[in-house]
């Protein structure tokens, strides 16, 4: 699923084995971040910009 934020577009997946969210930059799939919540993962992704 693709979500839109004011700063970026991202795709969210959930690894159910690890119970961790992965957020991928829609324009660059090699850029991603993880977090216990979607909000935490998005925040981490913003830091990598």
C-alpha positions as CSV (number, residue, x, y, z in Angstrom):
1,X,0.0,0.0,0.0
2,X,1.3,3.5,-0.9
3,X,0.9,6.4,1.5
4,X,1.5,10.0,1.0
5,X,3.1,12.4,3.4
6,X,3.8,16.1,2.9
7,X,7.5,15.3,2.5
8,X,7.5,11.9,0.8
9,X,5.6,9.0,-0.7
10,X,6.2,5.7,0.9
11,X,5.2,2.0,0.9
12,X,4.6,0.1,4.2
13,X,5.1,-3.6,4.8
14,X,4.9,-5.6,8.0
15,X,7.3,-8.5,8.7
16,X,5.1,-10.7,10.8
17,X,8.0,-12.9,11.9
18,X,9.8,-10.0,13.5
19,X,6.7,-7.8,14.1
20,X,8.5,-4.9,12.5
21,X,7.2,-2.3,10.0
22,X,9.3,-1.6,6.9
23,X,8.8,1.8,5.2
24,X,10.2,2.1,1.6
25,X,10.7,5.4,-0.2
26,X,8.4,5.1,-3.3
27,X,10.9,6.9,-5.5
28,X,13.9,4.8,-4.3
29,X,13.2,1.3,-3.1
30,X,16.8,1.0,-1.9
31,X,16.0,3.6,0.8
32,X,14.0,2.2,3.7
33,X,13.7,2.3,7.4
34,X,12.2,0.0,10.1
35,X,10.3,0.6,13.3
36,X,7.9,-0.9,15.8
37,X,5.2,1.4,14.6
38,X,4.5,2.9,11.1
39,X,5.1,6.4,12.6
40,X,8.5,5.4,14.0
41,X,9.6,3.8,10.7
42,X,8.5,6.9,8.8
43,X,10.4,9.1,11.2
44,X,13.5,7.0,10.7
45,X,13.1,7.2,6.9
46,X,12.9,11.0,7.1
47,X,16.2,11.1,8.9
48,X,17.9,9.3,6.0
49,X,17.0,12.0,3.5
